[in-house]
Amino acid sequence: MLSHLAAIWTILALLPSIKSDPFNQPDPSLTKPLPQPGNQKYVTIGYYEATRSQYQQPTHINWRHYTHMVFNGAWPIDQFQFTFGSDDQNRQAVNDMKQFVNSAQQNYVKPLLAVGGEQGSKFFSYYFGSGQSRKTFVKNLVALAQGYGFQGVVINWLSPNDVGAGCNNRSPNDVVNFGYFAQEFKNVWNEGSLIVRANFNGFIGATGNYATSEEASLLAQNVDYVDLMAYDGYTGNKGERSGPFSALTSDCPKIPYLSNGIKELLAIMKFHGFPNSKLVLGFTGYGRVFYLPDPGFNMKNGISQVAYGAAPAGGWTDNLNGTMDACGQKRGYEGTYLLNEIMDNGWLAPDGVTSTDVLTRYWDDCAKQPYLFNQQYLLVYDDPGSLKFKSNYARGSGLAGISFYYSMGFPSLFLQSAIAPWRRGEAQG
């Protein structure tokens, strides 16, 4: 059981007379109305990783590229409480929240609070499963968000009706109950933004297949946006082949086991009943490396190589190897490198596209995915060209905008290339 300091709900229960508690009362100035951006007709959402603040302080965020910025890293635990992890992580998060919200307001960016994640979705099914528990959860979540001046929330429940990381509570009614939660949230805080996230599988309904529009109707009616995590389709620690982790389409005959791409994910969301105008296409600020066992890279196979099932060590944020996950299982390496690291390591030229003499760069034209390789390793990532192409596709498909997970990982050139189609009105069918 986590100590009382590890529960962010403690913030809400503080009395002013308790001077020794490390959690300070929220600054009333943080609840002032947020000025709205000008006539911008698209959204650009960034994610700030609260538990990695040693790598990116709020003052170092490139605010001018964003309309929304998400303070990401909290998750629900028992007794309707929230945490960022250890006592020290909670103290740091509370301090950073104040600076984060102030910086967002000064830059006319809407600050949002995110809860959940792959390792933090264990209790959503339980909390959303009945009317009373939904009311309590919403009450506590809204109080926490409003208490620190956030303008809305992001729900990172990536696996309704699925075990997720391996131990999530689940129910055939999860998607329907998710909609009831969204309805309750808007009843309590109508002006608060509500964004939910979905991966390549969309939302799984009662039958174990994609949720019907009837099951997802309340969710579609009440959310402001669905942020589509159109990445991690292939990961370096979950399969025996390499492949694109952010493919434009799965209709690539030369790439086996490619379940869904961006085009297929948009079709799934249409089946769920979400209009494209509520969808945001998500990019991520890291690439994934695969280890290629002997005889190594085979020119005939392109991006689809025989790969070792366990990912090799990645860059400096791939530092959880040997720790325990939410289900009590020991973690391995993720094999992730931030896009900034790929540039800093000299693997790409300053244009972010051309390779250097360190690694060889190829392009998969079906997936619209670049990759770097030598005989032993293959690294899949997005570069300015692939980001711009997929962003163009999103705009041409009538989506609301784009998002950037791990905002700390994106070089400015990469961000500018992804946003360019929206700023210049470019579109592509």
N, C-alpha and C positions, 0 to 999 in steps of 0.2 A: 504494500500500500504506500502510495506517495505521501510524503509529509504534508502538513497543512500549508507550508510555504509553496509546495509544488502545484497547488491548485489556484489557477488564476481567478476562480470564483471568489477567493479570499479578498480580492481587490474590491469587490462589490459590497462586502460585508464589513469593511473597516469602519471603525469609529474614530472621529478626529482626535479623541483623547489618547489613542494608542500610539504614542510617539515612537516606541521602539520597533514597531513593525516596519520591515524594509519596503513595503508597498506604500507609496504616497498617494494621497487623494488626487484624482484627476484635476487638471488645471481647467477652471471654468472657461477660460478663453479658447479652449480647444473645441468648444461646442458651437462657436459662432458660425453663421451660414457661410457656405463655400461659394465664392464667386464662380459663375459659370463661364467656360470658355466661349469664344466668339461664335462664329457661324460654322464651325467645323461639323461636318455631317457624318463623320465616321469615328469609331472608337479605337484607341490604341491602349491596351492594358499591359502593364508591366507587373512583374512579381519580385518583391524584395524578400529575400530569405532571412527571417528574423534570427534563426539559430546560426547563421553564418555572417553575422554582423562584423566579425573580424576581417572579412574580406571586402565588405562594402558598407560604408556608413551612409545613413540617409542623405547627408550633405553631398555625397559623391554620386548620387543618382543623376542620370542625364534627364532631368525632368522635362525638358522642352519637347521630348519625343512622345510624351504620353498624355492621355486624357484621364486615365485611371491608374493608380498604383496600389498594389495589394500587399499588405503586411502579412506575409505567409509564414506559417509554422505552428499555429496552435492546433490542438485537437481535443475533443471531448473525452472525459474519463467518467468514472462512476459518480453518482450523486449530483448529476447535472453540472459538473465542474469542468473547467478547461485548464490546460497546461501547455507550456512550451518545452517541458522536459524537466531538467533538474532545477533545484533551488536557484543556482547561479544563472541558469538560462532564463528563468522567470524574472529574476531581478533585472537582468540585462534587457529583456524584452520590454518590460514596463518602462524602463528609461528610454529605450529606443522609440517606443510608440509615441511619446510626446514629441520628440524631435522629428519623427517621421511625419506626423500629422501637421505640425507647424510648417515643415518644408513643403509639403504637398499644397497647403493652403497658399503659401507665399508664391507658388508657381502655378496656381489655378488648376491644380490636378486634384481629382476626387480620390481621397484616401479610403481604402476598403480593408476590412479585416477578414482573413481567411481562416477557416477551421476544417480539419479533416486531413486528407492525404492518403496515400497508399498505406502508410503505417498508422494512420489515425482515424480509421473509419469503422472501428470495431463496434461502436455503440450506436451508430445512426439508426440502424434497423429497430433497435429497442426503443430509442427515444422518440422516433417518429411513428411508433406502432400503435399508439392510442391517443385519443383527444387530449387527455389530461397531461400526459408526458410531453406531447408536442407543445402545449401551452407553456409548461414550465421551461422547456428547452428554449423556446422562442423568447420568453421573458428574460431569461438569464443572458442569452446571446445578445439581444438588443441592448440590455442594460450595459453589458461589457463594451459593445461597440460604441454606443452613444456616450458612455462615460469618458471615453478617450478621444472623442471628436471624429470618429470614423463616419463616413457618409453611406455605408452599406456593408454588406458581407458577401463573401464567396464561400460556397459550400463545396468542399473537395471530397464528396462521396463518390468514389470512382467505381464502386462495385455494388450497386443495389441488386439484391437477390443473387449474390455471389459471395464466395468466401474471401475474395480479395487477397490480402497478404497471406491468408491461410486460416484465420481464426475469427473472421467477422461474424457477428450475428447476422442472420438473413431470414427473409420471409418472402413467399410468393407475392405478397402485397406491397413489397418495398416501393415500387415505382408509384403506385397509387398513393401510398402514405407519404412519399416524397412530395407529391402534389398537395396533399393536405397540409404538410408543413409549410410549403410555399404560400398557400392561401392564408394560413395563420400568420405568417411573417408579414404579409402585406396588410392584413387586418390591423396588426399592432403598429407597424411602421411603414405606411404606404409610400412615404417619400424616400425611404431607404432603398438603395440599389440592392438587388438580389441577383447574383450570378451563380450559376452552377457549372460544374465542369464534367465533361464526358470524354472517355477515351475512344479508341477505335471500335470498341464493342457497343457503343451507345448505351442504352438502358435496357436491361434484361427483365422481361415481364414474367408473369406467373407461370407460363408454360416452359420457361427456359429459353425461349426465343426472344427476338427483339420485341420490346413492349409495343402494344398497339396504340393507336391514337386515342382510344378510349382510356386506356390505362394512364397515358401521359398527358391527358387533357388539362388537368388542373396545373400541372407543372408548366406546360406550354403557355397557359393563360397568365401565370403569375410571375414568372421569372422575367428579368429584364434582358438577360443574355445567357446563352449557353456557350461556354468557352471550350472549343473542341481541341483536345489534346492530340493533335494529328502527328504524333511522333511516338517513338519507342515501339513501333510495329515489330521490328527485330531488335533484340537486345543481346549484348555480348555474353550474358550469363544464363540464358534461358533456352538455348537451342544448339543444334549441331551444324548449323550453316550460318554464314553471314548473309546480310541483305540490307536493303534500305530501311531505315527506321522512320522515314517520313515520305512515303511514296505518294505520288500524285494519284496513282491508280493501282489496284491489285491485278489488273488485266495485263500481266507481264509474263508470258509463257516461259521465259528463261529463268524466272525466279520462283522456285517452289515454295510452298507453305506461306505465301504472302496473302494473308486473309483479307485485309481491307486497306484501301488507300483513301486519300482525301475525297475523291469522287464518290466512292462507296459510302463513306461516312456521311456525306451530305444526303445521299439517298436514304440512309438509315434514319437520319433526323427528320427527313420529309415523311417517312413512314410513321415516325413517332407523332407527327403533327406540328412540328416546329417550323415556322416560316423562316426563310433564309435571312430575313431582316433581323432576327434575334440571334443569329449565329455569328460567332467570332472564331476565326481560324488561328489556332495556336502554334507558335514556333518555340523551340527551346534553345538555350544558349550553350549547349554542349553537344559533342559528338560521342560516338561509342566505338571502342576498339575491340577487335576480335583477334584471338590468337589462332594462327593457321598451323596445324601440325604438319610434320613431314608428309609429302615432299614440298609443302608450302603453296604459295600462290600459283594458280593454274590460269594462264592467260585465256583459255577457252571459256572459262566459267564467269568471267567478269566479276560483278559484285557478289555473286552467289558462290561462295567458297566453302569447302569443308572446314568447319571451325571446331575448336575445342569447347566443350560445354561450359566450362568455368571461365569467366572473364579475367583477363590479366589486369594488373594494377593500372589505374588511370592517373589523372593529374592530382593536383593538391587538394581538391575538394572530395576526392574519392578516398575518404579516410575512415570509413566505418567498418572495414574488414575486421572480423573477430568479435565485434559487438553483437548484442542480442537484439533481434527485431521485436515488433509488437506481439508476435506470437511465440516468443521464447526460442526462436531458431537463430543459430549463429549466422551472421551475415558474411558474405564474401565480397570481393571487389565488384564494382559496377562497370569498370572499364570506361569511365567518362572523362573526357577532356573538355574544359571550357573552350569556346571559340577563341577567346582571348589567349588562352594557352597555346592553341594551335598556331596562332600568329606569332606569339612571343617565342615559341620554340623554333621558329624559322622554317616551319613546314610549308608555309604559303608565302608568296611574295606580298609586298605591301598592298596590292590590289585585292587581296583576299581570294583570288581565283586561281592565279597561276601558281603551279608548284615550283619548288626550288630543287636543288640537287640532292636534298635529303631523302625525299620520298617521291614516288610517282603518283600523279593524279590522273584518274579516269572519270568518266561521266556516264551514268546509266540514263539513256535517253527515254526509256519507258517510265521509270520511277521519277525522273527529273531529280537525280541525287548524285552529288559528287562523292568520290571516295579516294583516299590516299592509301598507298600500300608499299610494302617491301616484301621480301620473300616470306617473312614470318608473321607480319601483322597487317590488318586491314582496318582502316578508320573511316567510318561513315559519319557525315556531318552535313550541315547546310552552309552554303557560301552566299555571297551577295547575289550571284546569278540565280541560284535555286530559290532563294528567299523571294526575290523579285518575281520570278515566274509564278510561284505558288500564290503569292500575294495578288498578283494580277488576276489569277484564276478566281481567287476569293472575291475580288471586287467585281469581276465580270459576272459572277454567280449571284450577285445581290446580297452578299453578306454584310454584316454591320461593321466589321473591322477585323483587326488582327491583335494577337497577344504575344507577349514575350516572357516565357517562363525562365527563371534564372536570369533576370535582367543584368546581373553582374557579369554574365558571360558574353554579352554581345559587344563587339567592337562597334564604334560609332558608324563606320562605313557599312557594316552589316545591317544595322538599324535603319540607316538612311535608305538603303536599297530596298528593304522590305516595305517601308512606308511610302516610297516614291510613287507607286501607282495610285495611291489614294490622294496624294497632294497634287499630282499633275493631271488627275482625271483619266489616267490610262486605264484601259479595260481590255480584257481578252476573253473570248468565249471558250 
